[in-house]
Amino acid sequence: MKYMLLICDDETRSPSTEEMAADPVHQAWEADLERRGAEVFGARLRPTSTATTVRFRDGETLVSDGPFAETKDFVGGVVVVDCADLDEAIAIAAGHPYARWGSVEIRAVWE
Amino acid sequence: MTADVQAVRAAVDAAYREEWGQVVATLIGLTRDWDLAEDCAQEAFAAALTAWPRGGIPRRPGAWLTTTARHRATDRLRRDTAGRAKLRQLAVLAREPDESPAEDIPDERLRLIFTCCHPALPFEARVALTLRTLAGLSTAEIARAFLTAEATMAQRIVRAKRKIAEAGIPYRVPPAELLPERLAAVLAVLYLIFNEGYDERDGRRALAAEAIHLARVLARLLPGEPEPRGLLALMLLHEARRATRVDDGVLVPLERQDRSRWDRALVDEGVAVLDEALATRRTGPYQVQAAIAACHATAPDAAGTDWPQIAALYAELGRLAPSPVVELNRAVAVAMADGIPAGLALVDELAASGRLDGYHLLPATRADLLRRDGRTAEARAAYEEAVRLAPSDADRRYLTARLNAL
């Protein structure tokens, strides 16, 4: 079994990656994961203000700013892609079957 | 060679209007740093004020300003370690100006405008960013024009720039397969800026001129695309009627506007630009709207308006860009071309559909057609409803005047 943990908050604190790395609670959590050998893949997303949502309807790619929060969508899976820029990510997202009835939210990963 | 201070001031002002966007666009192209680009462009214009009186106004002010801004950027980047690393990547920055003649600098504004109007940015941020980086309006000016607090507008612009960097929005002209969709987004931003400037309130008048300027640049930089010309023609044809649209704060309907005061030079230019666009035989919503505006602008008088042609153009527009507002306009044209009952039937159909509920021009249009048909009591009720729904004082005053004239 694999689980994806979606780490959520309301973005009011927004600690930097350096602050996160320096946080003893976070360090302990990471040490615990390592001890268990549990981490398959992890990524921290930049804030929802950098999100882009893609839908594909009637042969057209519809791009909108922001996350899908206003809808009742739930995350049904995640894929991490490595590509040139947002336009390429949009092209990839638009081709995913879920873009035809749901939506694909693109979030840049902290690097 | 020296130049007097007044001449320099005028030359710098002119260069600011013409070259600001190009200087910023070039610097962003070189550094990918939007704030650095704007700061250095600002410094280059300030430097011109002291250098030009001594050395004379350069033959190509844009090239002088771009070179100066580039040197400032190089200096700043040299000052810190991260900047020096970046500088090595951007070797082009360190080149001496005579190695890269200004004639070879491509017009970067196209990349800039497509990036500012990227659909991943919130719409109001696209508008603000376009006015800031391409037109060189200050944040305070933009805030004033959109009746927003300056701090709010500044934050909107900062967030948009951050998203461009962090979400990886590319700085480029979109490839052919994306161009139609992305171009539509750019045109929508320019048209919104123009319409905001169509309002006569303080601080907004300049927006119409900026929108026309940007549309000219876009049309010149995308000669193969007809829609930027369509939009430019539409703006010019609207602008030609500006002086007669409002009288003493009251909107004047087209048929009562003093046609002798329409700006003939703008009408002629609008029609000529539209003809160039139509010659490509690739129609689009802006060309059709411009064609409608041209029908009005070139009619000898209100009675001589080619209403059957306008009705056909609205039908075409409805096919290209379906909207209940377009259908309402078509209903008016049909009423004028085929008789009031035919137009009223279309208006009633629209009203029954509920798609324009709450829109003041629906009862206002109905009222006007009923009045022309002599159905005064029904017209009165419709005008009263329109007054209740009117969004602005000018609209309310106009509708009240029509009501009182029954």
Interface residues (C-beta under 8 A of the other chain):
Chain A: R46 S49 T50 A51 T52 E60 T61 V63 S64 D65 G66 A84 D85 L86 D87 A89 I90 I106 A108
Chain B: H118 P119 A120 L121 P122 F123 A125 R159 R162 K163 E166 A167 G168 I169 P170 P174 L178 E181
